[in-house]
Structures are given as structure tokens and as C-alpha cells.
Amino acid sequence: MRRIRRNTVRVIGGQWRSRILEFPDAADLRPTPDRVRETLFNWLGQDLSGMACLDLFAGSGALGFEALSRGASSVVMVERNSVAVLALRENAQKLGARNLAVVRGDALEFARGTRTRFDVVFVDPPYRSGVHTATLAALRGLLAQGGRVYLESPSDFEPTRGWAVLRSARAGKVRFHLLEADDQSGISGNV
């Protein structure tokens, strides 16, 4: 039987600060770097108390576990890779994570099918997938009033009409953006 190599990522803030999470060595699975997560959670505010979060394309779960560590009231992680899903569940158990749902499935199908509203949605798909625009279209109706979307991409990303870029930065090869639905555009539903 082939042994699966484990990688690690560290929670950088909140109640689980410095705790180590393990994740499998799988194609296209790369956690958001510490420096990027630190910037993101500075943008969102260090305390996410009362916020419902969705971690699409969860992978290592670094973003979702970071949100829970910082007080999010609930997190849903969606991941297609069964080995990664198993690692997410093991990490949740190791941390004693509550208010966490790990869903094995396609992120876009989940986004199109759920009726839950989220305050923060993390979008960090495999870079080669090219689903950034399609994901934003699926998320438009899932955001709670004042909700934000974090989007990570390998290159500059210009969102489609109906989205406003609140913050944007670059760290090495990673480009990341904080977006909100542009309510002034008069668009409802899809982008």
C-alpha cells in the first residue's frame, strides 16, 4: 500500500494560534501562505464572531480553520478530493472544532444548490481550473448583507460586472482580492 505524504500548515491567529494542521500531498492542493492569510484577516478584522463562512475548494482547510479560530459562528468547507476531506475531518477532530461542516463534493454544484447565506466566502480554486468567474456568478446570491468574497488567483484578476474590489495585493506569485457585490449596479442574481 502506498503511503500518503503529509504536509503541514500552521493556524496563525485566534484560539488555535500556532496549532499545526496536516494535509495530504495531492495535485493542485496548496494552502494559502501565512503572509497572505495574515493580510486577509487584517482586512476582514481579527474577530469574526457571529460570521458564517464558506470555504469553497477547501483543500488544506487553512482558511476555514483560521476563520473558526478567530470566532466565526460557523464554517462550511467544500472539497472534492476524498483524501483531503478525510484530513479536514481529522484536523477538525484534533482541534475540537465545532460549528464546522465538511462537505465532500463539487464546489460550484454546492454553491449553486445551497440556500444558506454567508458573511465571508473563501475562493481559492486550483489555479488551472479557470473557474474564478463561474464561481463568482454562483456566489452572488449566497452573500449576506455586507458579505465579502476572498478570491485568490495566479494572475491579475478583473471581476465581472457586479463586483467591487475592496482590497487587492500580491505576495510572490499569489494575487489575492477582497470583493463585495456591487449593489449599486442594479444587478440581481447572476453576475
N, C-alpha and C positions, 0 to 999 in steps of 0.2 A: 504494500500500500504506500502511495506517495505521501510524504509528509508535507503539510502546507506550512510555508514560511509565514511567520507572524511579523508584522511591523507595529510600531507604536506611535502614538501621538499623545501629547500632554494637554490636559484641560488648563487653561491659563488664568481663569478667574472664578470668583464665586465660591460656593461651599465645597466644590470638588477641586479647587485650585491645586495644581501640581500632581493630580492623580493621572496615572498612565492608562491609556486605552490601547488595546491590541486590535489589529485588523489584519485580514489576510492579504497575501500578495496576489492581487488579481489585476487583470488588464484594465486600464483606464481608471483605477482606483487610486486617488491621490488626495490626501487630506488638505484642507485649506491651511497654508502655513501660519505659524504662530503670529508673525508680524501682521499678516492680513487680518486674522481674527481679532487681534488687539485693536486694530484700526476700526474694523467693523463694529465692534461692541462699544467703542468710544462714540461712534456715530449714533448707534441705537440708544446709548445710555447704559451704564453699567448694571442697572437694576431693571430686569424685565418682568417684575412682579405683575401678575394679572394678565400677562400676554399669552395668547395662543399662537404657537409657532408650527410651521410646516417645513420639514427638511426633505425636499424632493431630491432624488438622486443621492440619498444619504451617504452611501459609501462607508467611510470610517465612522460616521456619526459625529465628527468633531464639532460641527456647527450646532446640531441639535442638543448634544450633551452640554455644550458650552451655554446654550440658552437655558437649559434646565438648571445648570449650576448657578446661573445668575437670577434664578427666581421665576422663570416662565411658569405659568399655571398649567400648561400642557404643551406637549410636543408630539407631533406625528412624524415618524420617519418612514419614507417610502424608498425601497431598494429592490431591484430586480434580482441581483446576484444572491443565490441561496447561501453561499458560504459567508458572504458579507452580512446577510440577515442573521445568521447564527451568531456571528461575532457581535453584532449590535445587541442581540438579546443577552449574550454572556456579559457584555460590558454593563448593560442596564442592571443585571442581577448583581454584579460585583459592586456597583455604586449604590445599590438600593434605590434606584430611580423609580419614582412614582409619577403618575400622570404622563406616562410615555406609552405610545402605541407604535409598534414596529410592524409595518405592512410590507409583505413581500408582493411586489407587483410592478407594473409599468407606471412610471411617474406621471406621464401625460394622461393615461387612462384614469388614474386616481384623481388627478386634478379636474378632469372633465366630468367625473362621476360623483364627487363629493359635494355636499351642500353646506359643509362646515365653513365658517368664516375664520380667517386668521389675521392676526395683527402683524406678524412677520413671516415671510416665506423666503427660505434659503434656496437658491437655484444655482447648483454647481454641477451641471451635467458633464459626462465625458466630453472632452473638447472636440473630438472627432465626430460627435453625434449630430452637430448642427441643429439642435432643437431649441436654441435660445428664443427665437422669435415665436415658434409654436407654443412654447411653454408660457411666455408672457400672455399670449392670446387666451390660453386656458385659465390663467390666474386672475384675470380682470374681475371676474365675478366672485372670487373667493376672498377678496380682501375686506376686512372690517373697515369701518370708517377710520381714516387716518393710517391705514395699513401700509407697510413698506415691503419692498422686494429687494433682497440682496441677490445680485447676479454676478457670477464670476465667468470670465472668458479668456481665451488665449490671445485675443487681439482686441483692438478698439471695437466697441460695440455701440451702435447707434440704435436706440429702441424705436419701435414703430410708433406711429401717431397714437396719442392717447396716454403716453407715459412721459413723466418728467424725471430727469436725472437730478437727484438731490445732491449727491456726492459721487465722486469718481476718483480712483487712484490707481497706481501701478506699483507693483513690487516684483522686481525681476521680470519674469515672463508672464506674470499673473496681472490681469486687469480686472478690477472689481468696481461695482457700481451699486449705489443705493437708489432705488426708484420708488416712485409713487404713481398711482393712477392720476392722470391729469383730468380732474373733474371739470375743468373749465373748457375742455374740448367738445363737450356736448355728446360724447360717445358713450353709449351704454352697452353692456355685454362684451362682445368681442372687440379686439383692437383692430 
